Structures are given as C-alpha cells and as structure tokens.
Amino acid sequence: MRDRAEQVSRTRRRIVEATVHLHATIGLAATTVAGIAQQAGVTRLTVYRHFPDVEQLYAACKEHWLAQQVQPDVASWARTVDPADRLRLGLSDLYRFYRGGEAMLTNVDRDREVLPEDVRQSNEGTDAHLRDVLLQPFAARGARRRRLKAVLGHAVKFATWRSLCVEQELSDREAVETMTALALSTAGPGR
C-alpha cells in the first residue's frame, strides 16, 4: 500500500512539475494536457485522474511554484511605521520577487484570460492587499488618498515592474525610488 501511495505521489509531482515548466516556458495559453502528459512521461488519462479539472491543476501548479520562491514578507512591511520607509521596504521586497519569478510571472500576466476565474480573483485580491498594506500608514485623506491609492495600486502590479525594469531598463532600486517619489508627491505634505 505504501509503495502505491508513494508512486501516486511521485506521479502527481511529475505532472505538477511538468505544468510549472510549461507555464514558465511556453505560457499558460499554449500549455495543453497532451503537452503536460508528454513532459511528465504519463498519459493524458493519468493527468485527468490526478487533476479532474483545470482549477485543481492550476492551484497545485501555483502552490508548487510559490513554494520554490522567496515570497515577499508582507508582515515585515506592516511592522514598519514610517510611510516612506514602508513603501521602500515593500516595493524593494516585491520587485525582488518579481525579478526572481520574471519568466513565470510574465506568462501568467500575458495569459491571464485563460486563468480560472477564482485564480484571477485571488491574484487581484493579492494586489489589493499589497496596495492596502502600503497605503495604511499614510495620513492623506479625501481625493489625495484616492489618488495615492491608485498610485500604490499601480506600483504593486507586476506589469508596472516589468515596464520600468525590463522594458525601460531601470534597476529595481531605481524603480523603487521612482515609485516612492511619485507616491510621496501624491500624498503631499504631512503624508
């Protein structure tokens, strides 16, 4: 029984690793069950046995990939009281994560329309949470706070990092300082 369970676990892991590899190299939209099966060395039926629907496969793929990354430490951001310091710490940490996962994150961002709805909503929720953690210590109110919220929402997006650091060739540090300057000027005096 134990050997069978270990074999099932190894097969499941190969399927997940094959999916992660394909998502990072050819993208989510181009990844097929047949391609996953071929990459994992199993049949299509075996893939379906382990993952009867795409939502389960995406969830396992995301969990596996994230476990291999050094994720942003949002709790440490929240312990930083000064708004500018929190912003620099948070964006530095987030942009480091984006750089480390650039290939996968580029494909996920590009192919987001094929993501299951719950995965898409989860990703959007994560961005909103990151924005809110960065926004929290700022004293700005009213229209100024609304604009600051928009700037910070923009700053935490992978697409923003990619535009600044990959397309425009800023360093992560330069991108952090640029977005921090924009946020602080938006927040105004007294922050």
N, C-alpha and C positions, 0 to 999 in steps of 0.2 A: 504494500500500500504506500509506504513512504517513498519508494523509488518512483512509483507512478506519479505521486504528488510533486516530487522534485522535477520529473520530466515535464509535467504540465506547467510548472512554474518557469522552467527554462524556456519552454516554447513560447509562453506568453511574453517573457522578457525579450526574446529574439524578435517577436512581432513588434513590440513597442520600440525597441532599438532601431528596427528597420524603418518604422514610421518616422521616428525622430530624424534619422539620417535623410530620408527622402524629403521631409518637410524643410530641412535645413539646406538641402542641395537643389532640389527642383521646385520646391514650393508645395503648398497645400493643394492648390487647384490642379496641379499636374500629377499628384500622387493618387494612384489607384490601388484597389485591393489586390489586383493582379501583380502590380509592382511591389507592393508590400510583401506579398507571398513569395515572390521570386527573391527579393532581398533577404527575407528571413529564412529561406530554404524550406518553406512549407507550402501546403496547398491553399487555394482560396477558401475552401471549406473550413480548413483549420483556423484561418483568420476569423471567419464568421462564427465559428464555435466559441472562440475566446472573446470576441467582441461582436455581439449580435447587432449593434447599431453604432453609427459613426460617433455619437456623443460619448460613448464609453471609451472608444479608441482615442478620441481627441483628449479626453480627461486623463487617460493613462499616459499619453504622449506628453502632455503639458506637465504632469506631475514628475515624470521621469526626467524631462529636460530641466525643469526648475531645480530638481534635487542635485543636479550637476553644476549649478551656477552658485556664485556667491551673491545672494539676493540683497537688495537694499535693506538696511537696518532702520526701518521707519520709526521704531521705538526710540532709537537714539536721537533721531531728528526731533521728536516730540519733547524730549528732555532738554532741548536747547531753547532757552527763553528768548534771547535776542532775535528779533525777526530776520535781520540781515545775516546773522551767524547761522540760524536755522536754514535759511534759504541757500546759503553757500554749501553748508554741510549736506543738505538734502539733494540738491542738484548735482553736487560732486559725486555723491554715492550713486545716484540714479544714472548719471551719464557714464560712470564706470561700468555699471551693469549693462547699459545699452551697448557700449563698445565691446564688452566681452561676449555678448549674445547677438552681435550685429547680423550675422547671416540668417539665423532663425527669425529674429525679430523683423528683419526686412521682408522676408517671405510671408510671415504672419500678417504684417501690416498691409502688404500688397494684396494678399489673397483673403482679406478679412471677410469678404462677402460669402465665402464658402464655409466659414466657421458656423458651427451650430449656434443658434440664437442665444442659448444660455451661456456659451463660452464668450460670445461677443459682448453680452451684457456684463459678464464678470470682468472682462478686460476694461470696459468703460467704467465700471464701478471702482476698479483699482485706480485708474487715472483720477477719478473724482476724489477718492480717499487721499491720494498723494497730494493733490492740489489743496485739499482742506487742511491737511496737517501743516503744509507750508503757510497757508493763509491765517491760521488760528492766532498767532501772536501779534498780528498787525492790528493797529488801532483804527485804521481807516474805516469810515462809515459812509453810508449812502451810495451815491454814484461813484465816488472814488473807490469804495470797497468792491462794487460791481465790476469796475474796470480792472482792479487788481486781481480779482478772482479770475477774470478772463485771461489776463497775462499769465498768471500762475498755471491755469489750465493748459495754456499753450506751452508753457515751459516744461511741463512734465510729460508731454507727448513724445513718443519715440520719433515720430515724423519731424518734430522740431529739432531734436538732437541730430537726426540724420541730415537734415537740411544744413544746419550750422556746421557740423563736424565732418561730414563726409562730402557733401556737395560743395560747401563753401570753404572747406578745409581749415576751419578753426580747430584749435586744440580743445580738449574737453574743458580745460581751465579757462580758456578764452570764452567759450560758450557759457560757462557758469557765470563769469563776470559780466558778460553782455546781458544775460537774462536777469541777473541780480540788479544791475544798474537800471534796466527797464522797469522792473518791479518796484524798486525803491523810489524811482522818479514818479511812478504811477501812484504809490502810496502817499507821497507828499510828506511835508514836514510833520514831525511827531509820529510818523509811521503808523 
